[in-house]
Amino acid sequence: MSDTTVVRASMSRSQVALLGLGLLFMLLLYVGLPGPPEQTAWPWGDPNVTILAGLTPGNSPIFYREVLPLHQARRVEVVLLHGKAFSSHTWVQLGTLQLLSQHGYRAVALDLPGFGNSAPSKEARTEAGRTELLRRVLRDLRVHDAVLVSPSLSGHYALPFLMRDHHQLRGFVPIAPTSTQNYTQEQFRAIKTPTLILYGELDHILAQESLLQLRHLPHHSVVKLRDAGHACYLHKPRDFHLALLAFLEHLL
């Protein structure tokens, strides 16, 4: 074999080695890349990341999803709870977190104990424990001017908190919540928190039961979403969002 042939063979092996290294680097880079976000990427990055927010009194973790405002935040902060068949992800899918952010509101959606990514908590079995849970989460998240949105099952948490710590709330948005029967008319009349009562026209059971008590809140307004059932925010999201935004604007 001539010297020229040896040089050419050596160059060929070198090129193959470099090509192999390049392919290996590309493979490692691809494997290391994060997967696609749940929603279309927003200008500030994907906000729909589940993060440890704090601990319940029994040290069970509570998780949340948060979207920060696109521009200067308004003073009111929106904290969204959820119903029995749902989680914080519901407010991502519905676009509520993103919409609130676009209008300048900090928006936080919690996974209640035993739902989504939050572990069950024995402390949540008692009214005092559920109140303390919300109190600690709001403290850990540094929420100071909360508007609490409470559909269905989450009334089990929101109403005890409202009764004990209503002075911490800028507003309350019950959506056919449970547990209203646990409190008297006098207890509701003592709450001065501005309230938007939302319910679906076709919800003839829980919405009507809760309305009997919630109407005793002295500073309330009522919005009935037509052709909507118990989860009225899912059936009529546009009407729900418009009503919520109008209420928030009124609080500023």
Buried (B, 14 or more C-beta within 10 A) or exposed (E): EEEEEEEEEEEEEEEEEEEEEEEEEEEEEEEEEEEEEEBEEBEEEBBBEBEEBBBBBBEBBBBBBBBBBBEEEBEBBBBBBBBEEBBBBBBBBBBBBBBBBBBBBBBBBBBBBEBBBBBEBEBBEEBEBBBBBBBBBBEBBEBEBBBBBBBBBBBBBBBBBBBBBBEBBBBBBBBBBBBBEBBEEEBBEBBEBBBBBBBBBBBEEBBEBBBEBBEBBEEBBEBBBEEBBBBBBBBBBEBBBEBBBEBBEEBE
